[in-house]
C-alpha cells in the first residue's frame, strides 16, 4: 500500500469513532477451498469491551479470531484498529507490522518456548520486537509476572509449571507487547478445573484496566463470568449479539437457545 493509501486508511479509521482499542470489522470473508468459513461478517468492538465468541464447532470462531491479527488472511473485507485499516489483499509489510502490533494473542496450548524460563518467555518479545535492552525488558517482565501472581517462578521452565501457571505466563507475554487488544483462543480449555479460577482472576484484572479482549470459548460459565458482550456465531455469521444476561437468560434466536441447552458447563464453584 502506498503512503497515500495508508493516510487514507488512517482517515477511514478516524471516521469509525471507536478510539484506541476499538476494532471495526467490515464484510470479512474467509474461504478454505469451497467452504466459506466467514461470510461477509461485520461487527464493531468498542474500546475496553470483553467480547466472548461462542458457537458450535465449525462456526468460524477461531478463524475469526485469527483474522483479527492476520494469522489468517481474509479473502474479502477489512479490519480497522484505531488508526490503521487493513484490507484483504494488502501486502505492504510496514502496514502489516503496524496492524499486528495492535494486538497480542494467548493460545489454547500456551505456545511457550520450552527452553526458556518464564522470565525469558515474557521478555523475549520486548527484546526482539520492541527493541528493548535486556535489563529493561527483564525488569518489565518481572513486573508482569508479579501482576499475574508468578513472582516466585520467574526462573522456572514451562515443564516445571502447572497449566494454569503456563497460561498466566502466556498472558504476561501478551501484556508485555503493550497491545491495544488481546485475543484469547480457548484460554481455559486445556486447564484442569482447579486452575481455571487463576486465569479468570487475571483476565478480570485486564478487563478492569480497560484493555479490549476478544475471547473464543466453549465454556459457558467462564463466558458468563468474564464477558461484557457475547457474540454467537454459526455458519460464518453473527446470529446473536448481546450482553451475557441477554444471551443466556433471554436469547432471541431458537438456534441460540438450542446451543445453550446443549453447551458444556463446569460446576459453578470452579469460577468463583
N, C-alpha and C positions, 0 to 999 in steps of 0.2 A: 504493500500500500504506500502511496506517495505521501509526502509531508502534507500536501493539501488535503488528501483524503483523511489523514489522521486528524487534522484540525477539524474537518467536517464531522468526524466521529465524536470528537470532544463536544462540539456544539450540539450534536444529536443527543448525547448523554445528558447534557445540562437541561434539555427540554423535558426529560423524564421527571425531574424534581425529586429523585429518590435520595440523593446525597450519598455520603460515604458509607459503604457497606450495603447500599441498596443494589438490587440486581433487577434488570428488565430483560425478559426472555421473549423474543418475538418470532412466532411461526417456526419454532425449532423442529426440524425433521431429521430423523436418522434411520437409515435402512441398512440392513445386512442382507445382501442378495435381494431376493424378492420379498423379504419380510420388512415391513415398516414398523420399527420399534417405537419411535416418537413421531407423532403425526400432527405437524403444524401446531405444536404446543406453545402457548403463550401464557406468561404469568409474571407479575411483579412481586418482588420480595422487598419489604421495607427494611431500612436500617434497624438493626437490633432485634429483628424477629428471630425466633427459633422455630423453624418450619420443619415439621416431620412429614416425610413422604411415605405413604403406606399403599398397599395394594397387593394383589395376588402375584405369584411367581410369573415372570414373563411380561409383567405390566410395563416395564421400561424404567423402573425406579433407579437401578444402578447406572444404566446408560444415561439417564437424565443427569444424575449426579456427576458422572464422568465428563459430560459435555460442558459442565459449568467451570471446569478448569482445562478444557480442551484435551484431556486424555483421550476422549473420543471426539473426532471431528464431525460435526453435523453435516448433512448433505444440503440443507437449506436452513435459512433463518439467521438470527443474530442474537448476541448477548451483550448487554451493556452493564458495566460495573462502574459506578461513579463517573469518571471522566474518560473511560475507554470503552469503545464499541468494537466488537469483532464480528465479522460476517463469515458465514460458511464460504470456504474457498480462499480466505485470506491466508497468505503465506509469508507476510513480512515478519522476519524474525524478531525485530525490535518490538513490533506491536504485540506479537505472541508472548514475548517475555514480559512486557508491561502488563498484559492481561493476566498472565499466570501468576504474576507477583501479587495480585489482589487476593489470592486465595491460598489456603493450605488444606491438606486432606488427612483425615485419620482413617486408617484402613481396618477392615474386619479382623485381619490376622496380624495386625501390628506393623509388619514390614520393617522391623528394626534391623540394624546391622549387627549380626551375631558376634562379630569380632570387635565391637566397640562397647564401652561401658555406657551406662545410662547417660552420664555426662557427655560422652563423646557423641552419642546419638542425638542429643539435643543441640550440641554446639556445632556440629559439622556443617549444617546448612548456613548458619550465620557466618562461618568462615569462608565457605566455598561460593555461596551465592551472594551474600550481603557484603563480603569482603572485610569482615571484622578480623582484627588480630586475635591470636589465641587467647590471651588473657581476658580481653573484653568479652569475647564470646563465651568463655567458660564462666566468667563472673555472672553473666546474664543467665546462662544455663543453670547455675546453682540457684539463682533466684526463682527460676521457673520450676525447678524440681521441688523447691520448698513450697511453692504455690500449690502444687498438686500432691503435696504430702509425702515426698520421696527424698527428703534431705539425707536420710541415713543410707540410701542405696546408690548414691551417685557413682560409686566405684564398682558397682555390680554389673555383670554382663546379663543379657537377656535370659540366658539359660538359668540364671540364679534368681530370677524374678517370677512372681506369680503372674497369671494372665491379667489380673486387674492392675498390677504394677506396670506391666509392659504396656498396657493400653494407656495408662496415665503418662508414661514416658512418651508415647506417641502423641498425646495431646500437648505435652510440654514442647515437643519438637515442632508441632504445628504453630503454637503460640510464639515460638522463637522467631518465626518469619514475619511477625507483626502483620498478619493478614487482615483484610477488611471483612472477609467471611471465611468460615471454616466448614468444610464438607465432611460429614461422618457417614461412612458406609458400614451399616450394621455394627455399631461400636460395641455392643454388648453380646452379640450372638455367639461369640467364641468363648465367653466367660462362664466359669462356674457361677451359679446363682449367688454365692456368698460374696463375690467380687463386684456384682453389678452396682450395688449401692455406692461403692467408692467412686466409680466412674460417673454415676449420676450426680454425685455431690460436686465433682469438678466441673461438670457441664453446667450445672446450675450457677456456679460461680462465674463461668464465662458469660452466661446469659445476663447475669447481674451487672457485668461490666459493659454490656451493650454491644457485644460482638455478634454479628449476624451468624447464625448457624443453620445449616440445612442437613437434616438427619434422615437417612433411609433406615427404617427399622421395621421388623415384623412383630416386635414385642409390644403389644398394645398398652400394657400397664406402664411400661417405660415411656411410650409416646405420650400418654395422658399426663404423666408427671413432668415431662421436660418441655413439651411444646407449647408455644403460644398460638400456633396455627398448624392445621393439618391439611395436606393435600392427598386425596385418594385418586390414585392412578389406575387406569385399566385400558388396555389396548392402545397405549401411547397417548391417551387423552387424560386431562384432569376432569374426573367425573364429579368430584365434590370438593369444596374448599371452604373451610370454616375453622372456628375455634375448636379445641378439644371437646368442650361441652356440646357444641352444635353437632359435631361429627359423631361423637359417641352416644350422646343422650337423645339427639333429635335428628338423625340422618334423614336427608330428603329423598335419597335415591334408594330404591329397593336393592340394587346391587351392593351398595354400601352396607345396608342392614344385613344382607346375606353374608358378606365378607366378615363383618364384625362378629356375627354369631358363630362363625367357624374359626375365628382367629385364635391362635395360640396365646395364652396368657400365663404368667407366672404368679405365684402367691403374692398377695399384696404386701406382706411384711418385708419382702425382699427389696422393696423400693422405698422403704421409709428411712 
